Amino acid sequence: MTSTNTAGGPRPRMPETAFTALACPACGLDLAATGRGVECRAGHVFNVAREGYVSLLTGATPPGTGDDKAMVADRTRFQQAGHYAPIGDALARTVAREAPGSPFVVDVGGGTGHYLAHVLEEVPGAVGLTVDASKFAARRAARAHPRAGAVTADAWRGLPLRDGTADVLLNVFAPRNAEEFSRVLAPGGLLVVVVPGADHLAELRAPLGLLSVDPRKDERLEKGLHGRFDPVGVEPLRFTMDLAREDAATVVGMGPSARHLDPAELAGRIAALPEPVAVTASVRLHLYRPR
């Protein structure tokens, strides 16, 4: 963990490797733990929550940015039930194979730190950091694993990391800032992007009126990263989940469809589902190296 806070207040709960990789989101200078929280030499000060995560959000946060308390609770319950465990296992195997040793792993848009914890369990020498806009997610991510920490930050405004400090970047069902990914990833580092396949949650889409997966998703992914990253592989993953209606509601709420459906109508459609309902999970792990 990081150095002590001279005033005895909350300290950043993260490995030293993760803390020393942080940079001030206002000016880019290194950060240090002090009696006031975390600050840089220019005097920019940031709070450390009692759970140990560092709040590095700057400026006004747009409405709807990051998961709220209820959404994080639903995600946590769904993840802890193991429904998406094969995704975490696949990520862990990939990082162990492609980035052996003691990599510094950063999960951008990593929510509760669930997938990062899978990776750290598989790679004993690794340390990690979850970056997410939600303070409710960060509270859990800060304690997701003994070798991990968490910060709140808006990736679209810039990642609060020094140049070239991350050995591995994870991006699971989350927005991507290719310019920032390129800046913070070390030469020879690894970027793993997880996106849904065309048949992901197929058994729920018609009966619940969910949005379809963009058939050009892979094309848009490649276009967004073009010029900064070279693709080095794609690993498809497909498995079946047996979901209770409550879990079906949660997995819908975790995706974009929830914002396009009337809650009462959606609840009625979910109530009509069989229980349990067999649902396909279909994703692809895209692997990239920086140019």
N, C-alpha and C positions, 0 to 999 in steps of 0.2 A: 504494500500500500504506500501511498505518498507520504511526504513529510508532514510533521505535525502542524496543526494550526495554532499559532502562538496564543490566541485568545481562548483556546479550549472549545471553540465552536465545532460544527460539523466539518469533517475532513473529506476530501474526495476519496471515494471508495473505489479504487482502481489500482492495477499494477503500475509500478513506476514507469515501465516501458510505455504504457498507454498515456500516462499523464505527461511525460516529457515530449510526446508527439503532438500535444495540443498546442494550438496557436490562438492568440486573441482574435476573435471574429471582427473586431473593430479596426485593428491595425496590423495584425499578423505577427506581433512579437510573441516571444515565449511567455508562458504563464507560470506563476508560482503560487503555492498555498501560503496565505498570510492570515493575520488576525481578522481581516475583513472578509475573507472568503478566498477567491482566486483572482489574481490580478497580474497585469503586465507592467513593465517599467514605465509605460506612458500613463499609468494611473487608471486604466479601465478595470473596473471591479465587477466580478460576477459571483453570484450566490452559489453556495453549496447546500443542497437540500439535506434534511436530516437523514434521508435514505442513502446519501452519499453521491448522488449524481450531481454534475455541474451544469448549471443553467447558462448556456451560451447563446440563447436566442437574443437577437437584437432587433429593435424596431417593433412596430405593430405587427402582430400575427394575424393574417387574414382569417375570417370566420371559416370554420370547418377544417382548419389545418391541424392535423394530428388527431388521434383517437381520443374520445372523451372517456370518462371513468367507466361508464357502462359498457362501451365497446371493448375497452381493455379487459374488463372482467369476462366478457363473453369469449374473447380471443384466448384468454388464459385458460378458461375451462375447456375450450375446444382443443387447444394444444396439449393440455395435461391429460386429456382423454386418449391421446396418442393417434388421433385420426390422421394427422399429417406427419407422423414420425418417419415414414419412409423418405420424405423430402429432407428432413434433418439428417438422416443416416446417409443419404446420397451426397449431400453437401460435405459431411464429415469425411467420407471416403475420398471424395474428389480432392479436398484440401490436403489430406494426408498423403495422397499420391503425387499431387502436383506441386506442393509447397512443403516438403519435409523439413524437419529441423524444428526451429523455434520461431515461427512466423508471427508477426503482429497482424491480427485479423480484425478488420473493421466492417461491421454490418451497417450499411447505410439504409435508413428506413427500417431498422431492425426491430422496432416495436419492443416487446417484452424481453428480448434477448434469447428467445427460445432456440432459434436456429444456431446462433453463435455458441450457445452452451453445448449443443450437439457436437459442433466442430471441436471445441476445446476439450471435450471428453475423449475424442478420438485422437487428438494431437496433443500429447501431454506437455510438450514444450511450448505450446502456443499461448499467447495472451491476446485478449480481445477488447474491443470497444464497440458499444452500440450507439449509433447516432439516430435520434428520432425527434420529431417536433412535439410529441406528446409527453407532458410531464407525468401523466398517469402511467404510460408505458415505461418511462425512464425509471420510475420508482421501483418497478419490478426488474428491469434490466440491470440496475445497479447491483442487484443481489442474485442475479441469475446463475452466476458461477464465480468461484473464488478467484479465478484468473481473468475476470472481466470487469469493466467499468461501463459507465453510461454518461452521455451528455445530451442535453436538448439543444437542437440547432435546426435551422432551416437550410437544407442542402441547396436550395435554389439561390440562396444568398451567399453561399460559399461554405465549404466544410471547414470547421475550426481545427484544421490539422496542418502541420508544417509540410512543405514540399517533400515528396518522395519518402514518406515515413511508413506507409502501409505496405506490407508484403502481400496481403490478400484483401480484396474488397468483395463483400457479399451484397447482393441486391436481389431480394426475394419479394416478388409481387409489389415492387415499390418504384417510385419515379427515379429517373436517372439524369444526372447532370454530368454529361460526358466530359466537359471541360475540367470540372473539378475532380472527377475520377482520374483523369490523366495527370493532373497536377500532384495529387497526393499519393498515387501509386508508385512504388519504387521501380526502377528499371528491372525488367525481368519478372515483375510481380504478376499476380493472377487476379483477374476479375471474373466472378461467377455471377451470371444473371439468370434468375429463374422466372420463366414466363409460363402461363397456362397454354395447354394444347387445345386444339379445336374441339375435342370431346371432353374437356374438363367440366365436370358437374353436368354432363349431358342429360342425365335422368331427371334433373331438376329444372332445366331450362324451359322446356315446353309447358309442363304443368304449372310452373310458377311464373311464367312470362319473363324470364331473365334475359338480359342482353346476351347476344351471341359473342363469342370470341372473335376478334378481328382476324380474318383469314390472312391479312397482310402484316400480322404482328411481328413475325420474324424479319420481314423486309424492313419494317420501320425501325426495329431494333438495330439491324445492321447499318441502316442509313444514319441513325443517331450517333453511332459510335465510329462511323467511317472517318478515316484520317487520323484517328488517335489510337485505335486498337485494331489488332489483327485477330480474327477468329482462329481458334486452335482446336475446336471440337464442340460437338453437341451430344448431350446424353439424354435420351428420352426416358421418362419414368411414368409408369402407368400402374395403378392399383385400385382396388375396390374398397370403399368404406361402407360399413353398415351404420347408418345414422338414425338416431331417434329424431322425432320431429323438432325437438328443441335444438338439436345440433344442426339440422337442416336450416333452421331459421338463422342460426349463428353463422354458418358458412355463407349464406346469402348476404347477411349483414356485413361480412368481412370484405365483400367485393363491391364493385361499382353499381350493381343492379339495385341495391337497396335505396339509392337516391332517386331512382326513377319509378318506384312503385308506391302505390297507395298502401300505407301500413295495414289498414283494416282489410283491404282486399288480399294482400299478401298473407296475412294471418289466416284468412279463410282458406286460401289455397293450400297452405302448409297443413292445416287441420285435415284436409282431404287426402293427404299422402298416406301410403301404407307405413306401418311402423314395426320394425325398422325399414328404412328404404335403402336399397343398395345403390350407391352413387360412385361413379367413376371419377377418380382423381388422375389427371393427365397433365404433366408438366414437362418442360425441357430445360435442362441446365446448359446454358451457353457459356463456353469458356473463351476468354480473351487474354492476350498479352499486350502490354503497351508498346507502341512503336518507338 
